[in-house]
Amino acid sequence: MKTCLPRAILLCSFLVAGFAAHASPHDDLAAGQAAVINALVAGANMHAPSLLDRARRNLQVARDAIVRNEFDRARQFARQALADATAAESRTLLVREARLATEPKAATR
């Protein structure tokens, strides 16, 4: 007797992917907020302030869209906030790494 396990696994995979595609806009908003916090901790307010500000503005637009039940718009802006905050954090880390690379090495005793 043939097993239906491969088909069941495939079907479950499609179901999970479908649910993930329709994640709550609140989840996307939380991910964007976490990314902004990570960027702040990294120092993006000093090294990538325009990206950080754009991420914050996008989060606010996403919050406003959730209040108006415009969930697709909320998802779009929350995901853009996540991308902007991640870019701000990456830029900050690159700047800090470049500074460390150009600093003179401390003399060993």
N, C-alpha and C positions, 0 to 999 in steps of 0.2 A: 504494500500500500504506500502510495506516495505521500510525502509529508507536505503540508500547506505552510510550513514555517517560513520559507522564503517569501511567499506571497504576503503572509501576515506581517512580516517585518517591513516589507516594502510599503504596504498600506499604512502601517503605523508611522513610517517615516514621512509619508506624504501628509498625514494628519498633523503630525508635530510641526512640520514645515508650514502648513497652512495656519496653524494657531500662532506660530512665531511671527508670521507676516502681519498678523492682526493684533499685535501686542497692544496693551493699553497705552494711550498717550501719556498716562501718568508714569509709566515705566520709562518711556523715552525722556520725559521731563526729568525724572530722577537721575537718569544716566547723564543728561546734560549738566545738571546741577553738580553732580559728583565730578565731572570733568572740569568744570569751572573751579571748584575747590582745589582739585589737584594742580591746576595751572597756577592758582594763587599761591599755593604752598611752594611750588617750584620757583616762583618769583616773576611770573608773567606780567604782573602789574608794572614791573620795571623794564623788562626786556621785550615784551610784546603787548603793550597796552591797547593798541587798536584792535587786535584780534580778540583780546579779552573783553573789551567793551562791546564788540560785535556779538560775542557769545552771550553776554549778559542781556543785550537788547533782544536777541532771538529768544532767550528764555522767557523774557517778559511777554513777548508776542505770543509765545506758546501758552503761557499761563492765561493770558487774556482769551485766547482761542478756546481753551478748555472751558472757561466760564461761559462762553457763548455756544458751547456744544459743537464747535467746529473742530472735530477730532482729527481729521486728515490734515488740516492746516496746523494744528497743534503738533502733530507728529513731525511734519515737515520742518517746522521751526525748531523743535526740540532736537531733532537730529542734526540740523545745521549748527545749532549751539554746541552740540557735542563735537562736531568736526572742527569748529572754530577754536574751542577750548583746547582740544587735543593738539591742534596746530600751534597754538600759543605756548602750550607746555613744551612741545618739541623744539620750537624756536628758542625758548628760554634755555633748555638743556644744552642745545648746540652752542649758544653764546657762552654759557658757563664753561662748557668743555673747551671751547676755543681759547678762552682766557686762561684756563689752567694749562693748556698746551704751550702758550706763549710766555707764561711766567718763568722767570729764571729758576732753575732747580736749586733747592737749598743745598748748601755744601755739606757733605757728610764728614763726620769727624773721624 
